[in-house]
Amino acid sequence: MPWYQNDVRVNEAMAAKHGYAKVWQLKQTVAQKISEFVFNGGFLFAMCAATDTYDIARAAYGVDIVDGLIDGDGIDPLYKSKLDFGSCYAFENFTLKTNPYEYEFSDIDASDYSMLRGAEADYFQLFDFSAKYDPVPTMLTQCHVNVINGFLGQTTSFFKDKVKKSVIILAEVPGQNEVKYIHGNIGKGTFTFYGGHDPEDYQHKIGDPETILELHKNSPGYRLILNNILFPAAEKKQLKT
């Protein structure tokens, strides 16, 4: 497709401009810079494929996990033993999907199960938190409803058994081994991962028109995004004495 061919040209040119032989080397460096920002007190909010691919880049730092069909040379044959799950923010013990013909990055994502349920039966539920004891999760889950319609993405939701025990689950798919919305602390900073692409377009595809937000002023799915946009403003400022 033309959009994909253009993506390849843009990314290869960007990598060359910054002195990298491979696109994946540039992207892993970007992931490392983001990690430094968070560790030093920054807040990272990511949705859809920006969630699991970030952790994959962290786990595979310095390792070639890109098929030769994509970048001209083969995957490191020892890549499985080189993955460092300790460097990941949210996920662990996952297996990469290295087949370039498969529309998936790893077995973290539960998109196939969401699609099997279909739009009418796909929803997720927010957890209740105490504002006194858990102020941050309380802020991030503020909404006028606690059951929200599901929506797909290249990464739709996360299998619970791939989520680290240190991570706070903010929302899950009831009765399933899937979580939709998670939060955690890294160094002095925090991160929040939210599965799916567009809360008001169940199966948003490349080339589809943008969602007209004026038509969805009370969208609970978008409310969660807004919570994250406003969240840094709630940080306590150091008072001058």
C-alpha positions in Angstrom: 0.0 0.0 0.0 1.3 3.5 -0.8 0.9 4.7 2.9 3.1 1.8 4.0 5.7 2.4 1.3 5.9 6.1 2.4 6.2 5.0 6.0 9.2 2.9 5.1 10.9 5.8 3.2 10.3 8.3 6.0 11.6 6.0 8.8 14.6 4.9 6.8 15.5 8.5 6.0 15.0 9.5 9.7 17.3 6.6 10.9 20.0 7.6 8.3 19.8 11.3 9.2 20.6 10.4 12.9 23.4 8.0 12.0 21.7 4.7 12.5 22.1 1.8 10.0 18.7 0.3 10.9 15.3 1.8 11.8 15.0 -0.5 14.8 18.2 0.9 16.3 16.7 4.4 16.1 13.4 3.3 17.6 15.2 1.5 20.5 17.1 4.6 21.2 13.9 6.6 21.3 12.4 4.1 23.8 15.6 4.5 25.9 15.2 8.3 25.9 11.5 8.0 26.9 12.6 5.7 29.8 15.1 8.3 31.0 12.3 10.9 31.0 10.0 8.7 33.0 12.6 7.5 35.5 13.5 11.1 36.3 9.9 12.1 37.1 8.1 12.2 33.8 4.6 10.7 33.1 4.1 8.4 30.1 0.6 7.8 28.7 0.3 5.4 25.8 -2.5 3.7 23.8 -2.9 0.9 21.3 0.4 -0.4 19.9 2.4 2.2 21.7 1.9 0.2 24.9 3.3 -3.3 24.2 5.8 -2.2 21.5 7.4 0.1 24.0 8.0 -2.7 26.4 9.2 -5.0 23.6 11.8 -2.3 22.6 12.9 -2.1 26.3 13.2 -5.9 26.5 15.1 -6.3 23.2 17.4 -3.3 23.6 20.4 -3.8 21.4 19.0 -7.0 19.9 17.8 -7.4 16.2 14.3 -8.8 16.3 13.3 -7.6 12.8 12.8 -10.1 10.0 15.0 -9.9 6.9 11.9 -9.2 4.8 11.6 -5.9 6.6 15.2 -4.7 7.1 17.3 -6.9 4.8 19.0 -9.1 7.4 17.8 -11.8 9.7 16.7 -11.9 13.3 19.3 -12.6 15.9 19.0 -16.4 16.3 19.6 -16.0 20.1 17.1 -13.2 20.6 14.8 -15.2 22.9 17.6 -15.7 25.5 18.6 -12.0 25.2 15.2 -10.5 26.1 15.4 -8.6 29.4 11.9 -8.5 31.0 13.4 -6.7 34.0 13.7 -3.6 31.8 10.0 -3.7 30.9 7.5 -1.4 32.6 4.3 -3.4 32.5 4.8 -6.8 30.9 6.9 -10.0 31.3 7.4 -13.5 30.1 5.9 -12.7 26.7 6.8 -14.4 23.4 7.4 -12.3 20.3 5.6 -12.8 17.0 8.4 -12.4 14.4 6.4 -13.5 11.4 6.0 -10.3 9.2 2.8 -11.7 7.7 1.2 -11.9 11.1 -0.6 -8.7 12.3 0.8 -9.0 15.8 3.9 -8.1 17.8 3.7 -10.6 20.7 1.3 -12.7 22.8 0.7 -9.8 25.1 -2.2 -8.5 23.0 -5.7 -10.1 23.2 -7.2 -8.5 20.1 -8.4 -11.8 18.6 -10.6 -12.5 21.7 -12.1 -9.1 21.6 -13.0 -9.5 17.9 -14.6 -12.9 18.7 -16.9 -11.2 21.2 -17.9 -8.6 18.7 -18.9 -4.9 19.2 -22.2 -5.8 20.9 -20.6 -8.0 23.6 -17.2 -6.3 24.1 -16.9 -4.1 27.1 -14.6 -3.5 30.1 -15.1 -2.4 33.7 -13.3 0.1 35.8 -12.1 -0.8 39.3 -13.1 1.3 42.3 -10.3 3.0 44.3 -10.3 4.9 47.6 -9.4 8.6 47.0 -7.9 8.6 50.5 -5.5 5.7 50.0 -5.1 5.5 46.2 -5.4 9.1 44.9 -3.7 8.5 41.6 -5.7 5.4 40.4 -8.8 7.3 41.6 -8.0 10.3 39.4 -7.2 8.1 36.4 -10.5 6.1 36.7 -12.9 9.0 37.2 -15.8 8.6 34.9 -19.6 8.9 34.9 -20.0 5.1 34.3 -17.9 2.2 35.3 -18.7 -0.2 32.4 -17.4 1.1 29.1 -17.9 -0.2 25.5 -14.8 -1.9 24.2 -12.9 -0.8 21.1 -10.2 -2.5 19.0 -6.7 -1.4 18.1 -3.5 -3.0 16.8 -3.2 -3.7 20.5 -6.6 -3.9 22.0 -6.1 -5.3 25.5 -3.5 -7.2 27.5 -3.5 -10.8 28.8 -3.5 -10.6 32.6 -0.8 -13.3 33.0 1.6 -11.1 31.0 1.2 -8.1 33.3 3.7 -7.7 36.0 2.4 -8.1 39.6 3.7 -4.6 40.5 1.3 -3.0 38.0 -2.0 -1.6 39.1 -4.9 -2.8 37.0 -7.4 0.1 36.5 -9.9 -1.8 34.2 -10.4 -5.4 33.0 -12.7 -7.4 30.8 -15.1 -9.2 33.2 -14.8 -12.9 33.2 -11.8 -12.9 30.9 -8.1 -13.1 31.2 -7.8 -9.5 29.8 -7.1 -6.1 31.2 -7.7 -2.9 29.3 -6.2 -0.1 31.4 -3.1 -0.3 33.7 -0.8 2.0 35.7 2.5 1.8 37.4 5.6 3.6 38.9 9.1 3.7 37.4 11.8 5.5 39.3 10.4 9.0 40.1 7.8 8.8 37.3 4.7 6.9 36.3 3.1 5.4 33.2 -0.4 4.5 32.1 -1.2 2.1 29.3 -4.7 2.0 27.7 -5.5 -0.6 25.1 -7.4 0.1 21.8 -7.3 3.0 19.3 -10.5 5.0 19.2 -13.1 4.8 22.0 -15.9 5.9 19.7 -15.0 3.8 16.6 -15.0 0.1 17.4 -12.8 -1.0 14.5 -11.0 2.1 13.3 -9.0 1.2 10.2 -6.2 3.0 8.4 -7.7 5.6 6.1 -11.0 5.9 8.0 -12.2 9.4 8.7 -11.3 11.0 12.0 -13.9 10.8 14.8 -15.9 14.0 15.2 -15.5 14.6 18.9 -18.3 17.1 19.0 -20.7 14.2 18.5 -19.3 12.4 21.6 -19.1 15.0 24.3 -19.9 12.5 27.0 -17.8 9.6 25.8 -16.6 7.6 28.8 -13.8 6.1 26.8 -12.4 9.5 25.9 -13.0 10.6 29.5 -10.2 8.2 30.5 -7.9 9.8 27.9 -8.7 13.2 29.3 -7.9 12.0 32.8 -4.4 11.2 31.7 -4.0 14.5 29.8 -5.0 16.4 33.0 -3.2 14.1 35.5 0.2 15.9 35.4 -1.6 19.1 36.5 -2.6 17.5 39.7 1.0 17.1 40.8 1.7 18.9 44.1 3.9 21.9 43.5 6.8 22.5 46.0 5.9 25.6 48.0 8.4 28.3 48.6 9.3 28.9 52.2 
